Structures are given as C-alpha cells and as structure tokens.
C-alpha cells in the first residue's frame, strides 16, 4: 500500500473516531436529565 493511501486511510479513520467520541460525549451530557429508558412510568 503506498504511503499516501495509508496516510489518507489513517486520517479518515481518525475523523470517524473523533466524531464517534463527540457523539458519545454529547449523549452523556444530554442524558443526565432524562429518566432511564428501562423504567416505565405508570399513568394514573
């Protein structure tokens, strides 16, 4: 594999990893206020 193709592949994978990390961070920031999805609320 040529060096430039390897470099492009590493950069693309790094972008996906950073994007996944940002999504996980944002989900953790916004999920603190919502109730657990496994808990069902009773309507009265």
Backbone as CSV, one residue per row, in Angstrom:
resi,resn,N_x,N_y,N_z,CA_x,CA_y,CA_z,C_x,C_y,C_z
1,UNK,0.864,-1.181,0.000,0.000,0.000,0.000,0.901,1.231,0.000
2,UNK,0.673,2.134,-0.941,1.503,3.349,-0.984,1.333,4.189,0.279
3,UNK,2.345,4.957,0.560,2.351,5.754,1.792,1.226,6.777,1.820
4,UNK,0.938,7.415,0.700,-0.109,8.440,0.698,-1.493,7.830,0.922
5,UNK,-1.740,6.642,0.387,-3.027,5.974,0.619,-3.151,5.562,2.077
6,UNK,-2.055,5.101,2.668,-2.068,4.736,4.081,-2.341,5.957,4.948
7,UNK,-1.726,7.072,4.611,-1.944,8.311,5.366,-3.391,8.774,5.268
8,UNK,-3.980,8.711,4.085,-5.378,9.097,3.909,-6.297,8.169,4.693
9,UNK,-6.008,6.884,4.682,-6.816,5.922,5.438,-6.752,6.213,6.930
10,UNK,-5.566,6.493,7.445,-5.415,6.804,8.867,-6.166,8.085,9.226
11,UNK,-6.102,9.083,8.367,-6.805,10.345,8.635,-8.313,10.137,8.635
12,UNK,-8.833,9.366,7.683,-10.276,9.121,7.614,-10.753,8.351,8.840
13,UNK,-10.009,7.341,9.242,-10.374,6.578,10.436,-10.325,7.470,11.673
14,UNK,-9.322,8.336,11.761,-9.222,9.250,12.901,-10.411,10.205,12.946
15,UNK,-10.873,10.664,11.790,-12.040,11.551,11.756,-13.272,10.818,12.277
16,UNK,-13.465,9.566,11.868,-14.604,8.793,12.358,-14.511,8.562,13.865
17,UNK,-13.321,8.293,14.374,-13.147,8.070,15.804,-13.453,9.347,16.586
18,UNK,-12.988,10.480,16.108,-13.261,11.750,16.779,-14.757,12.056,16.742
19,UNK,-15.407,11.790,15.620,-16.844,12.036,15.511,-17.626,11.131,16.461
20,UNK,-17.236,9.868,16.570,-17.903,8.950,17.498,-17.686,9.397,18.941
21,UNK,-16.502,9.876,19.246,-16.234,10.390,20.586,-17.068,11.613,20.899
22,UNK,-17.227,12.504,19.928,-18.051,13.694,20.132,-19.513,13.325,20.341
23,UNK,-20.004,12.336,19.594,-21.382,11.891,19.790,-21.575,11.263,21.166
24,UNK,-20.609,10.465,21.599,-20.710,9.838,22.924,-20.671,10.901,24.019
25,UNK,-19.807,11.897,23.860,-19.722,12.981,24.844,-21.027,13.770,24.890
26,UNK,-21.584,14.092,23.728,-22.832,14.853,23.682,-23.981,14.048,24.271
27,UNK,-24.020,12.748,24.012,-25.073,11.908,24.580,-24.959,11.853,26.090
28,UNK,-23.739,11.771,26.596,-23.555,11.739,28.047,-23.957,13.071,28.683
29,UNK,-23.700,14.179,27.981,-24.068,15.489,28.507,-25.578,15.668,28.556
30,UNK,-26.280,15.154,27.559,-27.722,15.388,27.475,-28.539,14.300,28.145
31,UNK,-27.938,13.165,28.490,-28.728,12.077,29.056,-28.845,12.175,30.573
32,UNK,-28.201,13.144,31.204,-28.248,13.224,32.661,-29.632,13.629,33.156
33,UNK,-30.411,14.353,32.344,-31.719,14.813,32.789,-32.860,13.883,32.468
34,UNK,-32.656,12.942,31.552,-33.771,12.084,31.161,-33.792,10.818,32.008
35,UNK,-34.969,10.275,32.248,-35.054,9.048,33.049,-34.487,7.860,32.279
36,UNK,-34.179,6.795,32.997,-33.659,5.589,32.364,-34.708,5.032,31.410
37,UNK,-34.252,4.519,30.282,-35.187,4.017,29.281,-35.845,2.708,29.742
38,UNK,-35.245,1.995,30.682,-35.798,0.735,31.132,-36.928,0.911,32.135
39,UNK,-37.049,2.097,32.704,-38.065,2.348,33.732,-39.331,2.851,33.044
40,UNK,-40.436,2.149,33.270,-41.716,2.556,32.693,-42.497,3.341,33.730
41,UNK,-43.081,4.453,33.278,-43.896,5.250,34.198,-45.352,4.835,34.092
42,UNK,-46.018,4.791,35.255,-47.449,4.474,35.258,-48.242,5.761,35.036
43,UNK,-49.244,5.686,34.201,-50.140,6.830,34.060,-51.336,6.613,34.985
44,UNK,-51.670,7.671,35.739,-52.772,7.490,36.694,-54.017,8.207,36.285
